[in-house]
Amino acid sequence: MDPISDMFRTLNITALVHARMEATAPWGVAAPVQTGQTTHTLTHQPGVAFFCMVSRGHCWLSVDGEKEPLSLTGGDCFLLAPQVAFTLSDELRTVPVSFCALADKAVENVIQYGGGGTPTTLISGLLQFNQCSIRPIETFLPRLILIRAEHSQSVWLHTTLQMLASEMTQQVPGSDVAANRLAEVLFVQTIRSYVTSGLDQSKSGWLRAIFDPQIGAALKAIHANISMAWTVESLADTAGMSRSSFACRFKELLGKTPIEYVTEWRMQKSLGLLMRGEKKMTDIAQQVGYETDAAFNRAFKRTVGATPGQYRERYSQN
């Protein structure tokens, strides 16, 4: 299994297309950062990323932390990591209203809003990370991924955007299911386009590492067989690099050693198994690569801050 697919399944990511907004100038919506959330490992509040596509028209996107607002036109789409505030509007001077409040008033997933002027159609949704993560979800994604209609090198991304827009417009039986599945495909294609088109200018990070030919090969091997007794040497062989060069490059991209990454992802996989409560501790330990319960317990407590038993008990009480 490749790392993106493994993350999608392990963190139980679901895409929810929640609205098509038919906006007419003047209009503006704002979504501030949600308060009251915590990234503590033993809490189980899902992270939520936001995606949006401009189906027709034009608007301005202002993202908290970005220096300049972005001008968007038909075919442009963007993805925001959890806990990133933003504003969308027809003009920068337009005073926005709460996007969440408007979404709550949608009729059959359609929001009608604005002053009756120039129309703009937006299709938006959420990517919900339903499982607790060892690391904040934001570390897996850039704060902002913007794919311009003319920049995308993949015809499949454009095809998916068109199909998604069609499902949201027609609202025939099965549209909700089809739209949500298309949104999940769109998520993966957006990440691919972001990296392969050269839009990702970062020199490190999880996505950069996945698409690195050598380090990506090692990550694919780890995610395909997490129970393997991985060593730096065996991973370096998989990457086709010397041990020292591999270890240096891996840490440069991911900010941790190869074995630290293996341990972290083993613990991430074990969280889901513990939450489901279907397996004995011994079985979970072996499934994620530990020969004994004691070794699993030590690694889990060192990483998560609680024993597997304590974690399962606390989760069952929530």
Secondary structure, DSSP 8 states (H G I E B T S, - for coil): --HHHHHHHHTTEEEEEEEEEEEESS-EEEE----S----TT----EEEEEEEEEESEEEEEETT-SS-EEEETT-EEEE-TT--EEEESSTTS--EEHHHHHHT-BTTEEEEESSSSEEEEEEEEEEE-S--SS-GGGTS-SEEEE-TTT---HHHHHHHHHHHHHHHH--TTHHHHHHHHHHHHHHHHHHHHHHTT----SSSHHHHHTSHHHHHHHHHHHH-TTS---HHHHHHHHTS-HHHHHHHHHHHHSS-HHHHHHHHHHHHHHHHHHHT-S-HHHHHHHTT-SSHHHHHHHHHHHHSS-HHHHHHHHHH-
